[in-house]
Amino acid sequence: MAAAATGYYLDIQLHRSNPYGLIRRSYRENGKVKKETLCRLPDMPLETLYAIRDALRGKTISVDDFVVANSREYGASYAVLSMLKQLGLHTDIFYRSTEEWVKGSIAMIVGRLVNPCSKLALSHSSSYTALWELCGINEIDVNKDCYDAMDRLYSRQDAIQQKLAARHLSNGTLVLYDITSCYMEGAYEQSDLVAFGYNRDRKRGHEQIVISLLCTKDGCPIAVEVLKGNTSDGTTVLDKIAELRDKYHLDKVVFVGDRGMITQANNEKINHEWVKVISALTHGKLRAMCEEEVIQLSMFDEKNIVEVIDDGIRYCLCKNPLMAEREAATRRDLLKKTTELLDEIIGSTRKTKYSKAMRAGRIIGKYKMGKYITFSGTDDDLRYTLNTEKIDEDAALDGCYVIFSDVPADEMTAAEVVQTYKRLTQVEQAFRNMKTTHLELRPVYHKTDDRIRAHVFVCMLAYYVMWHMQQRLKQLFETDGVGKDRKYTFRYVIEILKCITIQDIEVEGVATTMISKPTEEQQHILDLLGVKIAC
């Protein structure tokens, strides 16, 4: 291609501290030669300015003279890093000085959103992503920039979470709390955390850790804790409530916990003068209250919330018809499978080392249908009958649930109590995003307890950035289609931004770097995030 040379030239000024280019036009006016500055070119390498000057002089440059090399992902890393800086994590929350461990921690957090992988794989990613150079790290040392940074980050976990709590929580605020399990693979001989326990992922035969998460009423994560794998839900509640006052200095709070967390024993130990609770009754407690006639089945309504007050506690009775259909279908399918296998065992004439009663007991234990089945006879003449009365009793409770709270009615209506409890789905969504969907907390490659805790903390901080990005992208998600017509997810947004690349370009011995121009879709996403990329 050839550039027009008539009247246009580049004035390169070398008397400044850095080379400075001025694109000018010369023209005649009333017989005098005058100059007009059209464009300024600051902060450009001298070699690049020379190349532009040659082009304006009419020097021909062939397409074959352009060499594009070392193309790397840029857009996603830049956008996430910009978001992290807008949130002030790198200064206000982490540490006010720009120490090397802060740069490594930031790289791991951003990398968790852009390319979730092991720390070792992340340290080897500099050949295809600009992540590390954007974080100010040019020579990567996995021990220093990942593992040492993790150790320093974990040592400041309490301080960081206190700052997050001070930013997002205040007296009288509502906090959401839940726990989940994360199964582990491999040997963890150096860990006291990893143990067998109740697996909420239904992953049998694996040891696990338990993770607790504290969120704001909108689902923004505030604090995470890694507990031993055999920790039960209810045993964590009192310590977490004490943490709200002792660590986060809250004098009044509404604590929202999942079904069964606020047990009767826990409730008696809670100081209800400064902590109000919202939770749900377990199925067993619901049946017990029905038997005691504190509540009656006729009170449950599909359209209206019925409130019952007993001993200062408000019970909000609800019924979900869709949930009723699912529970009835589940019971029906399990009973059908159980009776088919029992009929097969009873009708079998094959001799085995296990008696028919033992084999039937295994089936009952597997499908948990023992309360609906009554056995009689001997092992040679084993019989069973279905307890239809018990089946009908449980069927009457299908879709019924009770939310209880001690929040005064003048502060929160029954409908608000129920809606507040349903906010716990946001904590469940946080766990899904952290464990599988986006951040891929699993598999955990670290073998010591502190490194496991640090890894989970990195994932939580990555979700903190992701949560804020999702808030800004609400317009994009809300205007998207549904079902098969749905296009945008957070992962799709990251993949779209990954297509913005940075590459090295060389023309006739003059080298420079160039960032690809965002497409209209990419620019729309960047605008929603409040991120500007200088191309």
Beta strands, then each sheet from edge to edge (+ up, - down):
strand 1: 8-13
strand 2: 20-29
strand 3: 32-41
strand 4: 66-73
strand 5: 173-183
strand 6: 208-216
strand 7: 221-227
strand 8: 253-257
strand 9: 275-280
strand 10: 306-310
strand 11: 313-319
strand 12: 373-376
strand 13: 383-386
strand 14: 400-405
strand 15: 501-507
strand 16: 510-515
sheet 1: 1+ 2- 3+
sheet 2: 4+ 15- 16+
sheet 3: 7+ 6- 5+ 8+ 9+ 14- 11+ 10-
sheet 4: 12+ 13-
end
